[in-house]
Amino acid sequence: MSPSPNPTPAKKISIIGAGAIGGMFGGLIKRNHPDIDVVMIARGEHLRTMQQNGTVELRGKWGSVSVPVTASSEPNAVEGSDLILFTVKTQDTRETAERFASSIGSATVVSLQNGINQRILSQILPADRLLVGMTATNMGVIAPGVIQCTRRGMSVIGPASPEVPHTVVEQARRLLDSSGLPVASSDAILGVQYNKLLFNTMGYASVLSATDFLRDGILNQNWRNSVAMPILEEGFRVLHAAGITVENACGGSDVLRFRRLMKILNLPCLDTIVRGVAQGPLHPPKLVFSVYQDLMRNRPTEIDYVNGEIVRLADEVGVPAPYNSKVVRMVHELERATEKHFHSREQIAKHFRELTGKQR
């Protein structure tokens, strides 16, 4: 990564929800710009480890670095911030925003979360300083105080409403981009967010069998055609009925390009090659979805805000969404289970083929 010069006179940024995404962005900004005060708002062992060490450890292609940060769980720790990166779990959005609202003050807030959360945040935070976005990076907290970046995807941010000045968006973009993780801006951010959301609806379905989304899912013809394609096409139908246009996104997780790729993979001449890639040593890197991490930690998942968002929209516009509804129900069943017994990939494909039969 090539750190850029300090792009803004920001003196302090705070990460509310300093887990994988927020912690990595905040830590890399601090690494590249030591003069900026970075505050990590976290909880549990992750918080206690950062407080004890006074650092966060960041791992990636650059190796492993320990970066000095301030860690806290208290709202007053974010007072005086120039920028707030809001990266809490989607289901915690309202409660956290209300708890921190008075301490956020006039800071610019950038939400990088799964789901579509501006409906909630705009009720609590100043409209002219609220930005939202999506990220195609893949990161995880692999141990308390240790965050690993497995894929440096593009992040995109934009104004949550027309009230946000362009200069505010550009200053936030440049500051986040100075982390070394690429960040772009878009005036059509809602369509970009739904692009990422549709990608995740398929990824979260792969969690039902605890399998690798790309190698065991997309590169497997049965799962791809029985599960991934029906979920995705249903999502496109719902968004079309709701009048929402999906915008292009950068990187391999752009769902419009990914949709074309899945259709190409069904060409008979490619079947042997695809199976070879899936079984060979050069298979794609594993993507770890937050729903799987939450299930293994016996925490509530974000399923209601991803696949459940498609179901919600479908109810609003009066169209069916049985595939996404099925994913939501099955993930909630796993949430309630004391011991996680994941289904096999073949069982999931069979469940979805039965749904397809009922639709005909």
RAVENRA-V865685 format. One record per pair of residues at least 12 apart in sequence whose C-alpha atoms are under 6 Angstrom apart, sorted by the first residue. I is the first residue (numbers start at 1). J is the second residue. D is the distance in Angstrom with one decimal. If there is no record, write none. Layout:
i:I j:J d:D
i:I j:J d:D
This chain:
i:1 j:180 d:5.3
i:3 j:32 d:5.7
i:3 j:178 d:5.9
i:3 j:180 d:5.6
i:4 j:178 d:5.2
i:7 j:174 d:5.8
i:7 j:175 d:5.8
i:10 j:82 d:5.7
i:11 j:36 d:4.9
i:12 j:36 d:5.4
i:12 j:37 d:4.5
i:12 j:38 d:5.9
i:12 j:81 d:4.9
i:12 j:82 d:5.6
i:13 j:38 d:5.2
i:13 j:81 d:5.2
i:13 j:82 d:5.8
i:13 j:83 d:4.9
i:13 j:84 d:5.7
i:14 j:38 d:5.7
i:14 j:39 d:4.6
i:14 j:78 d:5.7
i:14 j:84 d:4.9
i:15 j:40 d:5.1
i:15 j:41 d:5.8
i:15 j:84 d:5.8
i:15 j:85 d:4.8
i:16 j:41 d:4.9
i:16 j:86 d:5.0
i:17 j:41 d:5.6
i:17 j:42 d:5.5
i:17 j:87 d:4.9
i:17 j:88 d:4.2
i:18 j:40 d:5.4
i:18 j:41 d:5.6
i:18 j:42 d:5.3
i:20 j:139 d:5.5
i:20 j:140 d:4.8
i:20 j:141 d:5.3
i:20 j:147 d:5.9
i:22 j:87 d:5.6
i:28 j:179 d:4.9
i:29 j:179 d:4.4
i:31 j:67 d:6.0
i:38 j:69 d:5.7
i:39 j:70 d:4.7
i:39 j:71 d:5.7
i:40 j:71 d:4.6
i:41 j:71 d:5.9
i:41 j:72 d:5.1
i:41 j:73 d:5.1
i:42 j:73 d:5.6
i:45 j:144 d:5.7
i:46 j:144 d:4.1
i:46 j:145 d:5.0
i:49 j:144 d:6.0
i:49 j:145 d:5.4
i:50 j:145 d:5.3
i:51 j:71 d:5.5
i:54 j:68 d:5.7
i:54 j:69 d:5.9
i:55 j:67 d:5.1
i:55 j:68 d:4.1
i:55 j:69 d:5.2
i:56 j:145 d:5.3
i:57 j:146 d:4.7
i:58 j:147 d:5.1
i:58 j:148 d:5.9
i:59 j:148 d:4.5
i:60 j:148 d:5.8
i:60 j:149 d:5.0
i:75 j:100 d:5.2
i:75 j:103 d:5.9
i:76 j:103 d:5.8
i:79 j:103 d:5.1
i:81 j:107 d:5.8
i:82 j:107 d:4.8
i:83 j:107 d:5.2
i:83 j:108 d:4.8
i:83 j:109 d:5.9
i:84 j:109 d:4.7
i:85 j:109 d:6.0
i:85 j:110 d:5.0
i:86 j:110 d:5.8
i:86 j:111 d:4.6
i:87 j:112 d:5.4
i:87 j:113 d:5.5
i:108 j:129 d:4.7
i:109 j:130 d:5.1
i:109 j:131 d:6.0
i:110 j:131 d:4.6
i:110 j:132 d:5.4
i:111 j:132 d:4.6
i:112 j:133 d:5.2
i:112 j:134 d:5.4
i:115 j:305 d:5.0
i:115 j:306 d:5.3
i:128 j:163 d:4.8
i:128 j:164 d:4.2
i:129 j:164 d:5.9
i:130 j:160 d:5.8
i:131 j:158 d:5.5
i:131 j:159 d:4.6
i:131 j:160 d:5.1
i:132 j:157 d:5.6
i:132 j:158 d:5.7
i:132 j:160 d:5.7
i:133 j:156 d:5.4
i:133 j:157 d:4.0
i:134 j:155 d:5.7
i:134 j:156 d:5.5
i:134 j:193 d:5.7
i:135 j:155 d:4.0
i:136 j:153 d:4.5
i:136 j:154 d:5.4
i:136 j:155 d:5.9
i:137 j:151 d:5.4
i:137 j:152 d:4.9
i:137 j:153 d:4.2
i:138 j:150 d:5.6
i:138 j:151 d:5.0
i:154 j:182 d:5.3
i:154 j:183 d:5.9
i:155 j:183 d:4.7
i:156 j:183 d:5.6
i:156 j:184 d:4.7
i:156 j:185 d:5.2
i:157 j:185 d:4.8
i:158 j:185 d:5.4
i:158 j:186 d:5.1
i:158 j:187 d:5.6
i:158 j:189 d:5.3
i:191 j:245 d:5.6
i:191 j:246 d:4.4
i:191 j:247 d:4.6
i:192 j:247 d:5.0
i:192 j:249 d:6.0
i:195 j:246 d:5.6
i:195 j:255 d:5.8
i:197 j:306 d:6.0
i:199 j:255 d:5.5
i:201 j:307 d:5.2
i:202 j:228 d:5.3
i:205 j:327 d:6.0
i:207 j:292 d:5.8
i:208 j:342 d:5.9
i:209 j:342 d:5.0
i:209 j:343 d:4.7
i:209 j:344 d:5.1
i:209 j:345 d:5.4
i:212 j:286 d:6.0
i:215 j:278 d:5.0
i:219 j:278 d:6.0
i:223 j:349 d:5.5
i:226 j:349 d:5.4
i:226 j:352 d:6.0
i:226 j:353 d:5.7
i:227 j:349 d:5.9
i:227 j:352 d:5.9
i:231 j:323 d:5.5
i:238 j:314 d:5.6
i:307 j:324 d:5.3
